[in-house]
Amino acid sequence: MSVHHIFQVEKKKLFIKQKYGVEKVIDEVIKKYQNEHNSEYELERLKKKLSDLNIPESIKQRALEKRKAYKNNRQQFSLLLQYAAGFGKTYILCWLALMLKDLAKDRNSFFDKVLIISDRVDLRDQVDRAMHNMNIEKTLFAEADNRDVLKKYLTSSSPRIIIVNIQKFPFLKEILGNSEMSILKDKRIAFLIDEIHRSNSGAQHQSMTSLFDVVADVLDDTSKKNLIVGLTATPTDENLARFGEFQGCLEDIKWIPFDAYTMKEAIEDGFVLDPTKSLVSCSIELQFAEENNKKMQSSKDIYENDDRIRAIAKKTAEILVTTTFKKIYGYGKGVFACYSIDAAKKYYDAIKEELFILTQNQKYQKFKDAKIYKYTHNQER
C-alpha cells in the first residue's frame, strides 16, 4: 500500500471524527438556545440526569446545590473542546463558523456575527486555504487587524465571519473594549476561540491570562446570551471549571470538556506519532570554563550552547533527509521544540545551513525547497 493511499485513508478517518465533533457541537448549541430564557435549564438537565441514575433525593439535592455555586452557562453559553494537536483545529473552526453563521430561526439568522479569535499569525492564511478547500467564497469572512476595522465589521452587515488576531492588539481587552461592547449589546455573537495564554508583562511564565477568561469577563454584562466555543489541546483546571461540563460527581466537583479527542487517542489511532517511541541520542562533549566560582552550569548555558546546537542541528538535518522527509514530505509537518526563543533562532539558522549543505548532494536535492519556519512564544515568524 502506497504512502499516498495510507494518507488518504487516514485523512478520511480524521474527517469523519471532525464531522462528528462539529455536528455534536451544533446540536448542543441548538438545545441551549431553545432554552435561552430558562435560567434553570442547566440545573434541570442535571436533575434529570441524576434522577435517571436513581440517585437518592438527599444526595441529588446536595449535587444541585453544588452546581448552583458555578455560573457556567448563565451569562453566556460556553462549550470547551479538547482536541489533540494535529486534529485539524483550523478546519473545525471554519466548519463551525460556517454552520453557526447559517443557523436560523423563523428565517432570521441566529447569530449576528461569528468571531474567530486566535494568536496565530498565519491564521488568516490557514483559514483562506481551509475555506478554499470547502469551496467557500472569500467575501463571507475577513480579518480585522485594528480596532477601527473591527468596529466597521461589527456595525455592517458583512462580513458575517470576522477573524481577530490578538497579536495585532497590544492588550487583550482592547479587542472588546467599552465602545465595542456597546455595539454588541443588542447583537448575539458566537466567539470561536483558538485557546492561547499570553503574558501581560511579556515574560513567558509570569502573569498569564487566558483569552477564554478575558472574553467571558467582558461579556458578563451583555443582555443577550452569546456563545463561547473554545478549542484547546490542554485545558487547564480553570478553563474546565469555567467553561466545561458538570460531570455530576456527588462528592467532588468535576468538570470535563464537552467533546474531546486526546493526544493519547490520536497516538492510538495513528494520527499523531508517539514521540517516546523514536528517541534519538546525540552524544556531545561540552566544556565550560569555571567563572566566579560557579561550579554548576545553568540550563540556559547548556541548552543555548552554540556547539551543542550545531551538533544537534547537524544530526537533525541528516535525519530529515535520510528518513523524515522520505516519509512525510508533501503529506505532513514536523515540529522541532526548543528550550527558549534564543535557542529556536539559533537552531533555525543552523538547521537551514546544514540542510543547504546536504541538499547539494544529488541524492537529497529534491528536498532543497523544503520549507522551514520558526515561531517564538509570540509567534514571530
Sequence and secondary structure as in RCSB ss.txt:
>XXXX:A:sequence
MSVHHIFQVEKKKLFIKQKYGVEKVIDEVIKKYQNEHNSEYELERLKKKLSDLNIPESIKQRALEKRKAYKNNRQ
QFSLLLQYAAGFGKTYILCWLALMLKDLAKDRNSFFDKVLIISDRVDLRDQVDRAMHNMNIEKTLFAEADNRDVL
KKYLTSSSPRIIIVNIQKFPFLKEILGNSEMSILKDKRIAFLIDEIHRSNSGAQHQSMTSLFDVVADVLDDTSKK
NLIVGLTATPTDENLARFGEFQGCLEDIKWIPFDAYTMKEAIEDGFVLDPTKSLVSCSIELQFAEENNKKMQSSK
DIYENDDRIRAIAKKTAEILVTTTFKKIYGYGKGVFACYSIDAAKKYYDAIKEELFILTQNQKYQKFKDAKIYKY
THNQER
>XXXX:A:secstr
  HHHHHHHHHHHHHHHHHHHHHHHHHHHHHHHHTTT TTHHHHHHHHHHHHTT  HHHHHHHHHHHHT  TTTS
SEEEEEEE TTS HHHHHHHHHHHHHH EETTEES SEEEEEE  TTHHHHHHHHHHHTT  GGGEEEE SHHHH
HHHHHSS  SEEEEEGGGSSSGGGTT HHHHHHHTTS EEEEEE  EEESSS TTSSEEEHHHHHHHHHTT SS 
 EEEEEESS  HHHHHHHSEE   SSS  EE SEEE HHHHHHHTSS  GGGS            BTTB S  HH
HHHT HHHHHHHHHHHHHHIIIIIHHHHTTT       SSHHHHHHHHHHHHHHHHHHTTSGGGGGGTT      
 TT   
